[in-house]
């Protein structure tokens, strides 16, 4: 499919963020009762089966499965993502959905910084200023040096940093392989192989209702990734990036309605600073891409 249908891409990304927000709520519930590596492993088994099934249905089947130009980086991406999921789900349990997602929203700005030394991208002072505003927003939320500072919130910051590295590696591999089949295939397969080295040591019997929640976790995870792929097939990533922030808003709603979490006025100010800075950085990136396209055309 050509990248010529932004409306279709936006519809799919909205579905993706809804699935991911629901998935976050289920993960928080399960993390309160079971070891995180245990149920993340099972989720990844289904994810790997899903990507293998997609590859099998493609022309040529599994024998024609995409061979990446940068296989080591693709494997590192897959392992890093599953490790990041372990960290952020732990943060859901210890810190809560709302605060975790608020801090995690910093990851696009961290990726902007990392793209300079890793990808050699040029970042102007305006985007650097946006990064500074985003960091200030995190400090507003964390409030270090005050009586309300919770050291566990640093886990969410670690998750944001890990996902930023994952995003930069994805951009690196997409230059050689594109952002579709190879990236998706190795994300599922490498991640499943890595977590299977850890998860069995945490195997825990589950209640029947929680088996149902685990099944729903697998379905929402696969559905979210599928919708995100369809969105990227329909239009450019920079067009759908602003809508990714809706996942944070939805996850906060789940945290408030289901788990009774609250976000005070000071934290809301910090969230607004992070989102505003992120949207501005995305807008500047889109503008730079349009100028580059016009120059090359």
C-alpha positions as CSV (number, residue, x, y, z in Angstrom):
1,X,0.0,0.0,0.0
2,X,1.3,3.5,-0.9
3,X,1.7,6.0,1.8
4,X,-1.1,8.2,0.6
5,X,-4.0,7.9,3.0
6,X,-3.4,9.9,6.2
7,X,-7.0,9.5,7.3
8,X,-6.8,5.8,7.2
9,X,-3.5,5.9,9.1
10,X,-5.0,8.1,11.8
11,X,-7.9,5.7,12.2
12,X,-5.6,2.8,12.7
13,X,-3.3,4.6,15.1
14,X,-6.3,5.6,17.2
15,X,-7.3,1.9,17.4
16,X,-3.7,1.0,18.3
17,X,-3.5,3.5,21.2
18,X,-6.9,2.3,22.5
19,X,-5.7,-1.3,22.5
20,X,-2.4,-0.4,24.1
21,X,-4.1,1.6,26.9
22,X,-6.3,-1.3,27.7
23,X,-3.3,-3.6,27.6
24,X,-1.6,-1.3,30.2
25,X,-4.5,-1.6,32.5
26,X,-4.5,-5.4,32.3
27,X,-0.8,-5.5,32.8
28,X,-1.1,-3.5,36.0
29,X,-3.8,-5.9,37.3
30,X,-1.7,-8.9,36.6
31,X,1.5,-7.4,38.0
32,X,-0.2,-7.0,41.3
33,X,-0.7,-10.8,41.5
34,X,2.0,-12.5,39.4
35,X,5.7,-12.1,38.5
36,X,6.0,-9.7,35.6
37,X,8.4,-11.9,33.6
38,X,5.9,-14.8,33.8
39,X,3.0,-13.2,32.1
40,X,5.1,-11.0,29.7
41,X,6.7,-14.3,28.5
42,X,3.3,-15.8,27.7
43,X,2.2,-12.5,26.0
44,X,5.4,-12.7,23.9
45,X,4.8,-16.3,22.9
46,X,1.5,-15.3,21.4
47,X,3.1,-12.2,19.8
48,X,5.8,-14.4,18.2
49,X,3.2,-16.9,16.9
50,X,1.4,-13.9,15.4
51,X,4.4,-12.5,13.5
52,X,5.4,-16.0,12.3
53,X,1.8,-16.5,11.1
54,X,1.9,-13.2,9.2
55,X,5.2,-14.2,7.7
56,X,3.9,-17.6,6.7
57,X,0.9,-15.9,4.9
58,X,3.2,-13.6,2.9
59,X,4.3,-14.5,-0.6
60,X,6.8,-17.3,-0.4
61,X,5.9,-18.2,3.2
62,X,8.4,-18.6,6.0
63,X,11.2,-19.5,3.6
64,X,10.9,-16.0,2.2
65,X,10.8,-14.4,5.6
66,X,12.5,-11.0,5.5
67,X,16.2,-11.1,5.9
68,X,17.3,-7.8,7.4
69,X,20.3,-5.8,6.3
70,X,21.3,-5.2,10.0
71,X,20.4,-8.5,11.7
72,X,22.4,-7.8,14.9
73,X,20.7,-4.5,15.4
74,X,17.3,-6.0,14.7
75,X,17.9,-8.7,17.4
76,X,19.1,-6.0,19.9
77,X,15.9,-4.0,19.2
78,X,13.7,-7.0,20.0
79,X,15.6,-7.8,23.2
80,X,15.6,-4.2,24.3
81,X,11.9,-3.9,23.7
82,X,10.9,-6.9,25.9
83,X,13.3,-5.6,28.6
84,X,11.6,-2.2,28.4
85,X,8.2,-3.8,28.8
86,X,9.4,-5.6,31.9
87,X,10.5,-2.3,33.4
88,X,7.4,-0.3,32.5
89,X,5.0,-2.9,33.7
90,X,6.9,-3.0,37.0
91,X,6.4,0.8,37.1
92,X,2.7,0.4,36.5
93,X,2.5,-1.8,39.6
94,X,4.7,0.4,41.9
95,X,4.0,3.9,40.6
96,X,0.7,3.6,38.8
97,X,-0.5,4.0,35.3
98,X,-1.0,7.8,35.4
99,X,2.4,8.8,36.7
100,X,4.2,6.2,34.7
101,X,2.6,7.3,31.4
102,X,3.2,10.9,32.2
103,X,6.9,10.4,32.7
104,X,7.1,7.9,29.8
105,X,5.8,10.6,27.5
106,X,9.3,12.0,27.5
107,X,10.7,9.2,25.3
108,X,10.2,11.0,21.9
109,X,12.2,14.0,23.2
110,X,15.0,11.6,24.5
111,X,15.0,10.0,21.1
112,X,15.5,13.4,19.5
113,X,18.6,13.9,21.6
114,X,20.0,10.4,20.9
115,X,19.5,10.8,17.2
116,X,22.2,13.4,17.1
117,X,25.2,11.2,18.1
118,X,23.8,7.9,16.9
119,X,22.2,8.8,13.6
120,X,24.1,12.0,12.9
121,X,20.8,14.0,12.6
122,X,20.9,17.7,12.9
123,X,18.7,19.1,15.6
124,X,18.2,22.9,15.7
125,X,18.0,25.0,18.8
126,X,14.2,25.1,18.8
127,X,13.9,21.3,19.1
128,X,16.6,21.3,21.7
129,X,14.6,23.9,23.6
130,X,11.6,21.6,23.4
131,X,13.7,18.8,24.9
132,X,14.6,21.2,27.8
133,X,11.0,22.0,28.4
134,X,10.1,18.3,28.4
135,X,12.8,17.6,31.0
136,X,11.5,20.5,33.1
137,X,8.0,18.9,32.9
138,X,9.4,15.7,34.3
139,X,11.0,17.5,37.2
140,X,7.7,19.2,37.9
141,X,6.1,15.7,38.1
142,X,8.9,14.1,40.1
143,X,9.5,17.1,42.4
144,X,13.0,15.9,43.6
145,X,14.1,17.3,46.9
146,X,10.6,17.6,48.2
147,X,8.6,15.4,50.6
148,X,6.4,14.0,47.7
149,X,9.3,12.6,45.6
150,X,9.0,8.9,45.1
151,X,12.2,7.1,44.1
152,X,10.2,4.4,42.3
153,X,9.3,7.0,39.7
154,X,12.8,6.7,38.3
155,X,11.7,3.3,37.0
156,X,9.4,5.0,34.6
157,X,12.2,7.4,33.6
158,X,14.4,4.3,32.9
159,X,11.5,2.9,30.7
160,X,11.4,6.1,28.8
161,X,15.1,6.0,28.2
162,X,15.0,2.4,27.0
163,X,12.2,3.1,24.6
164,X,14.0,6.1,23.2
165,X,17.0,3.9,22.4
166,X,14.6,1.4,20.8
167,X,13.1,4.1,18.7
168,X,16.5,5.4,17.5
169,X,17.6,1.8,16.6
170,X,14.3,1.4,14.7
171,X,15.0,4.5,12.7
172,X,18.5,3.2,12.0
173,X,17.2,-0.2,10.7
174,X,14.3,1.4,8.8
175,X,16.8,3.2,6.6
176,X,18.0,-0.2,5.3
177,X,15.0,-2.5,5.8
178,X,12.0,-0.2,5.9
179,X,9.7,0.0,8.9
180,X,7.5,-3.0,8.1
181,X,8.0,-6.7,7.9
182,X,11.7,-7.2,9.0
183,X,11.3,-4.9,12.1
184,X,8.0,-6.5,13.1
185,X,9.2,-10.0,12.6
186,X,12.4,-9.6,14.6
187,X,10.7,-7.6,17.4
188,X,8.4,-10.6,18.1
189,X,10.8,-13.5,17.6
190,X,13.9,-12.0,19.3
191,X,11.8,-10.7,22.1
192,X,10.1,-14.1,22.7
193,X,13.4,-15.9,22.6
194,X,15.0,-13.5,25.2
195,X,12.1,-13.6,27.7
196,X,11.9,-17.4,27.5
197,X,15.3,-17.5,29.0
198,X,13.9,-15.8,32.1
199,X,10.2,-16.3,32.4
200,X,10.0,-20.1,33.1
201,X,11.9,-19.5,36.4
202,X,8.9,-17.3,37.5
203,X,6.1,-19.7,36.5
204,X,3.1,-19.3,38.7
205,X,-0.3,-21.0,38.8
206,X,-3.1,-18.6,37.7
207,X,-6.7,-18.4,38.7
208,X,-9.3,-19.0,36.0
209,X,-10.4,-15.3,35.8
210,X,-6.8,-14.2,35.5
211,X,-6.3,-16.7,32.7
212,X,-9.0,-14.8,30.9
213,X,-7.3,-11.5,31.6
214,X,-4.0,-12.9,30.3
215,X,-5.7,-14.1,27.1
216,X,-7.2,-10.6,26.7
217,X,-3.7,-9.1,27.3
218,X,-2.4,-11.2,24.4
219,X,-5.2,-10.2,22.1
220,X,-5.0,-6.5,22.8
221,X,-1.2,-6.6,22.4
222,X,-1.4,-8.3,19.0
223,X,-4.2,-6.1,17.9
224,X,-2.4,-2.9,18.9
225,X,0.7,-3.9,17.0
226,X,-1.3,-4.9,13.9
227,X,-3.2,-1.6,13.9
228,X,0.1,0.3,14.3
229,X,1.6,-1.5,11.3
230,X,-1.5,-0.7,9.2
231,X,-1.2,2.9,10.2
232,X,2.4,3.0,9.1
233,X,1.5,1.3,5.9
234,X,-1.1,4.0,5.2
235,X,0.9,7.1,6.0
236,X,4.2,8.5,7.2
237,X,5.2,8.0,10.8
238,X,5.5,11.8,11.5
239,X,1.8,12.2,10.7
240,X,0.6,9.7,13.3
241,X,3.1,10.5,16.0
242,X,1.0,13.2,17.7
243,X,-1.8,10.7,18.2
244,X,0.4,8.4,20.2
245,X,0.1,10.8,23.1
246,X,-3.6,9.8,23.4
247,X,-2.4,6.5,24.8
248,X,-1.2,8.3,27.9
249,X,-4.5,10.1,28.3
250,X,-6.4,6.9,27.9
251,X,-4.1,5.0,30.3
252,X,-4.6,7.8,32.9
253,X,-8.3,7.4,32.5
254,X,-8.1,3.6,33.1
255,X,-5.9,4.3,36.1
256,X,-8.4,6.8,37.6
257,X,-11.6,4.8,36.8
258,X,-10.4,1.3,37.5
259,X,-7.6,1.7,40.0
260,X,-8.6,4.9,41.7
261,X,-5.4,6.7,40.9
262,X,-5.3,10.5,41.1
263,X,-3.1,13.1,39.4
264,X,-2.7,16.4,41.3
265,X,-2.6,19.9,39.6
266,X,1.2,20.1,39.7
267,X,1.6,16.8,37.9
268,X,-1.0,18.0,35.3
269,X,1.2,21.0,34.6
270,X,4.2,18.8,34.1
271,X,2.2,16.5,31.8
272,X,1.1,19.5,29.7
273,X,4.7,20.7,29.5
274,X,5.9,17.3,28.2
275,X,3.1,16.8,25.7
276,X,3.4,20.4,24.4
277,X,7.2,20.1,24.0
278,X,6.7,16.7,22.3
279,X,4.1,18.0,19.8
280,X,6.3,21.0,19.0
281,X,9.3,18.8,18.3
282,X,7.2,16.5,16.1
283,X,5.9,19.6,14.2
284,X,9.4,20.9,13.7
285,X,10.5,17.4,12.4
286,X,7.6,17.3,10.0
287,X,8.4,20.7,8.7
288,X,12.1,19.7,8.2
289,X,11.0,16.6,6.3
290,X,8.7,18.6,4.0
291,X,11.5,21.0,3.2
292,X,13.9,18.2,2.5
293,X,11.3,16.6,0.2
294,X,10.7,19.8,-1.6
295,X,14.4,20.3,-2.1
296,X,14.9,16.8,-3.5
297,X,11.9,17.1,-5.7
